[in-house]
């Protein structure tokens, strides 16, 4: 049985998706013996959830927070339009140079 003081909050981890209207959807659910539960259809529709989507689970006080995690393809266009694609090798070279600069300043990780 779920204690009455446990709440659920559903939000978006990415600003790319349409943010739902701020409202509270309150439903009850039961945890199965395998510690599984079912999302209410109203929540699934409100947040446009799809089978196979990954969710982040966080505990904040006595709240369970589930947030959809979006894949790389969902970020397409998030840096704006008319930007030339950067080849992977150029990205790797840039990352390597940045790590070398950080290391020379004593900012490298252990």
TORLUM-259468 format. One record per residue (C-alpha): residue number from 1; residue in one letter; x, y, z. Coordinates in nm, 3 decimals. Layout:
% TORLUM-259468
R num residuo      c1      c2      c3
R NUM       A       X       Y       Z
...
This chain:
% TORLUM-259468
R num residuo      c1      c2      c3
R   1       X   0.000   0.000   0.000
R   2       X   0.127   0.347  -0.085
R   3       X   0.124   0.596   0.203
R   4       X  -0.106   0.893   0.143
R   5       X   0.185   1.137   0.188
R   6       X   0.372   1.005  -0.118
R   7       X   0.320   1.226  -0.422
R   8       X   0.410   1.202  -0.785
R   9       X   0.543   1.480  -1.007
R  10       X   0.587   1.449  -1.380
R  11       X   0.790   1.702  -1.580
R  12       X   1.008   1.739  -1.884
R  13       X   1.388   1.719  -1.881
R  14       X   1.418   1.892  -2.216
R  15       X   1.277   2.225  -2.328
R  16       X   1.250   2.087  -2.682
R  17       X   0.919   1.918  -2.611
R  18       X   0.596   2.107  -2.572
R  19       X   0.560   2.190  -2.203
R  20       X   0.221   2.087  -2.070
R  21       X  -0.009   2.345  -1.915
R  22       X   0.073   2.379  -1.546
R  23       X  -0.187   2.169  -1.371
R  24       X  -0.200   1.895  -1.116
R  25       X  -0.318   1.548  -1.211
R  26       X  -0.383   1.339  -0.903
R  27       X  -0.449   0.967  -0.936
R  28       X  -0.389   0.666  -0.715
R  29       X  -0.191   0.365  -0.820
R  30       X  -0.082   0.042  -0.655
R  31       X   0.267  -0.103  -0.645
R  32       X   0.277  -0.469  -0.751
R  33       X   0.475  -0.738  -0.566
R  34       X   0.746  -0.680  -0.833
R  35       X   0.750  -0.306  -0.737
R  36       X   0.586  -0.204  -1.066
R  37       X   0.303   0.042  -1.119
R  38       X   0.094   0.170  -1.410
R  39       X   0.080   0.530  -1.527
R  40       X  -0.270   0.669  -1.557
R  41       X  -0.391   0.723  -1.913
R  42       X  -0.456   1.091  -1.837
R  43       X  -0.089   1.138  -1.741
R  44       X   0.033   0.948  -2.046
R  45       X  -0.176   1.170  -2.275
R  46       X  -0.091   1.494  -2.093
R  47       X   0.283   1.434  -2.126
R  48       X   0.277   1.257  -2.463
R  49       X   0.456   0.954  -2.318
R  50       X   0.538   0.665  -2.554
R  51       X   0.629   0.299  -2.500
R  52       X   1.003   0.254  -2.468
R  53       X   1.066   0.608  -2.337
R  54       X   1.323   0.623  -2.059
R  55       X   1.226   0.793  -1.734
R  56       X   1.454   0.941  -1.470
R  57       X   1.350   0.854  -1.113
R  58       X   1.435   1.099  -0.835
R  59       X   1.328   1.121  -0.473
R  60       X   1.272   1.475  -0.343
R  61       X   1.170   1.462   0.021
R  62       X   0.874   1.225   0.019
R  63       X   0.799   1.275  -0.352
R  64       X   0.883   1.040  -0.636
R  65       X   0.968   1.249  -0.943
R  66       X   0.957   1.083  -1.286
R  67       X   1.096   1.281  -1.578
R  68       X   1.107   1.164  -1.940
R  69       X   1.463   1.142  -2.074
R  70       X   1.493   1.236  -2.437
R  71       X   1.728   1.079  -2.686
R  72       X   1.976   1.267  -2.903
R  73       X   1.738   1.282  -3.200
R  74       X   1.486   1.479  -2.992
R  75       X   1.752   1.750  -2.951
R  76       X   1.776   1.809  -3.327
R  77       X   1.756   2.181  -3.396
R  78       X   1.798   2.279  -3.032
R  79       X   2.102   2.493  -3.116
R  80       X   1.915   2.693  -3.375
R  81       X   1.891   2.687  -3.749
R  82       X   2.147   2.757  -4.020
R  83       X   2.435   2.610  -3.823
R  84       X   2.678   2.400  -4.023
R  85       X   2.718   2.044  -3.892
R  86       X   3.048   1.974  -3.719
R  87       X   3.227   1.651  -3.816
R  88       X   3.282   1.404  -3.533
R  89       X   3.660   1.417  -3.570
R  90       X   3.656   1.796  -3.528
R  91       X   3.444   1.756  -3.212
R  92       X   3.687   1.499  -3.074
R  93       X   3.985   1.725  -3.149
R  94       X   3.812   2.019  -2.981
R  95       X   3.729   1.811  -2.673
R  96       X   4.087   1.684  -2.651
R  97       X   4.225   2.039  -2.676
R  98       X   3.982   2.163  -2.408
R  99       X   4.083   1.878  -2.176
R 100       X   4.451   1.960  -2.232
R 101       X   4.387   2.327  -2.148
R 102       X   4.192   2.230  -1.836
R 103       X   4.469   1.991  -1.731
R 104       X   4.733   2.261  -1.769
R 105       X   4.526   2.483  -1.537
R 106       X   4.488   2.206  -1.278
R 107       X   4.121   2.154  -1.362
R 108       X   4.141   1.792  -1.478
R 109       X   3.947   1.523  -1.295
R 110       X   4.118   1.255  -1.086
